[in-house]
Amino acid sequence: MSLAKLKKIHVIIIGSVLCLIAAVAMFFLMIKPQQEAYRAAKERYDKASVLGNQTAENQAIEDLNKAMNEVQLAQAQLDAQMRRRMPDLSFARRDIGMLQLWQEQIKTLGPLLENFARDRNVKVIFSGFDIPAPPSNPNDPIFDQDVIVFQLGNITVVGDFKRVMDNVRRWNNCKRLVMVGPPQLAGVSPNLSATYALKCYIFPAAKGGPKIPMAGGQQVAQQPGM
């Protein structure tokens, strides 16, 4: 099978695989439309109750209850994803949160991702992931972010078409939220290679609390394992 033919036939399949992986990250936006639907239903209810139109009020109550249930369902699904894929990080106490981030980056995240990347069903070519050193200052701006993004770098896998696509899809099962970039294909199956970029997203449970006086730009402690 030629590479040109492969691209024409399987472009939709490849796109579907990527959408599946992207859906995990995009799921965090799902609750927003549900909340907007709830607010719209609440406005309709408020208007109907003021007008004294019982029929309209009953319909508004039904819409409001439906919207409320949808918000609760979306929130429950979001919470389940967070529990599955997010480390227990809270920066409300900056000093404690910094130590938690050290633990995550140094002892957990790197080994977890590198072990997961070793897929026995394909030949894996990569030199390790590029995870930056964690901050040594509890007042670092990273603790004020809603989401922490790690650009992990590229990975290349070689195999037949099915195994290569299974490898891309496999990242859905990772214990961290990993986004796979569009694969660059080369060669011919069964020696097809795909190179793709990886990003890891971490949503802390709470952003940074009050800054710690006198911390400045100095290191407040020796980083463990560094």
Buried (B, 14 or more C-beta within 10 A) or exposed (E): EEEEEBEEEBEEEBEEBBEBBEEBBEBBEBBEEBBEBBEEBBEBBEEBBEEEEEEBBEBBBEBBEEBBEBBEEBBEEBEEBBEEBBBEBBBBBBBEBBBBBBBBBBEEBBEBBBEBBEBEBBBBEBEEBEBEEBBBBBBBEBBEBEEBEBEBBBBBBBBBBEBBBBBBBBBEEBBBBBBBBEBEBEEBBEEBBBBBBBBBBBBBEEBBBEEBEEBEEEEBEEBEEE
